[in-house]
Amino acid sequence: MKMARETWEGTGRDLTGCIPHYWGAQPTDPAILTDQQKLPGDIYFNTTTRQMKMVDPARQVWMVMGEPKIFDDFTGSAIDIFKWAIGVAGGGTVIMDVAGASVVGGAARLTDTGIIGDNHAQLSAGTNRSLQRAQLTLMHFRIALTSVLAITGTRIRAILHNAGAFNAVGDWAGFELEVVAGPNWRIRSSVGGAAVVDVNTGVAAVAGSIIDLAILVYQNIAYLYINGVLVGTISAANLTAVLLEPLVYIDDNDAVGGPIAADVDLIEAYQ
């Protein structure tokens, strides 16, 4: 549903000044805590019904606020080309991998052989599945690295970027893991390819384990969560396009090279 003049269309609920609190992905509605009422900014998505829910400020109950605009848990036999745009260079590949480590049912495996510099593999939403920048957006990735990155020059991103062809000089915000910056996931944003935010989350990558990455964009602020825990907030002012697209991207950005692979277990977006 769309936001208009700080209210949710069709509800008339005033959300001015709300600070989102993301409860994460859960199969049932989170219960009211004994020491805290649910607040109007509280939001989560139900993994059973695949609905985004937010607290009704008047009645203190969960109400459905959006259906998944993008959803794929990659259980088919091939990448759905009507949902996804695939980009590869050098030794990069994107294929279905039903036996990926720790994934549920299947995954899209992104691989970069690292034989030459500037290899990459990426998976992004097609332009027909772009997200409206003016709406509250909840973006969710589930990713498993097949091995911890160890070679200088390798990195992986799970981000939102201004719609259109993604490139090194684009504007984006989200998560990045890069060997030269250390073993932890980082919150980063870029304007014209130049970093404007770089925050160490303190959460280390673990080979073969699923990590849950979520980006909630609301009132020009991006709230970033790892495994349901808020790890930072940054400005989303660099996301200026009318439409946004999610992207998972891996590459070897130097001439040294080194193999890298990641299994994308799920990508979904709610508005």
URURZI-V990099 format. One line per field, one symbol per residue. ss: DSSP state (H for helix, E for strand, L for the rest). phi: phi as a letter, one per 20 degrees, with the letter a starting at -180 (. if undefined). burial: # if it has 24 or more other C-alpha atoms within 12 Angstrom, else .. Layout:
ss: ???
phi: ???
burial: ???
This chain:
ss: LLEELLEELLLLLELLLLLLEEEEEELLLLLLELLELLLLLEEEEELLLLEEEEELLLLLLEEEEEEEEEEELLLLLLLLLLLEEEEEELLLEEEEELLLLLLLLLEEEEEELLLLLLEEEEEEELHHHLEELLLLEEEEEEEEELLLLLLLLEEEEEEEEELLLLLLLLLEEEEEEEHHHLLEEEEEEEELLEEEEEEEEEEELLLLLEEEEEEEEELLEEEEEELLEEEEEEELLLLLLLEEEEEEEEEELLLLLLLEEEEEEEEEEEL
phi: .eeblmcegndmefdgnfdfceenecfcfgffffdbefdgefbacefeelceccfffedlcfcfdadfecbbdldeebfffedcddccbmefbccfcfdffmednraeedccfmfcfmfabbccffffcfdfffdgcddcccccefbffcegoeacccbdcggpffbfdedbbqdbdcgfeoeefcecbccmnefdcbcffneefcfmdfdddccddblmcdddcdlndfdrcbfdffeeffdccfbdbcbddbefnrfbbbdeeacbcdb
burial: ###...##....#.#...#######...##.......#########...########....##############...#...#######.########.#####.##########.###########.#######################################..##########.###########.....###.#.#.#...###########.########.###########..###########...###############
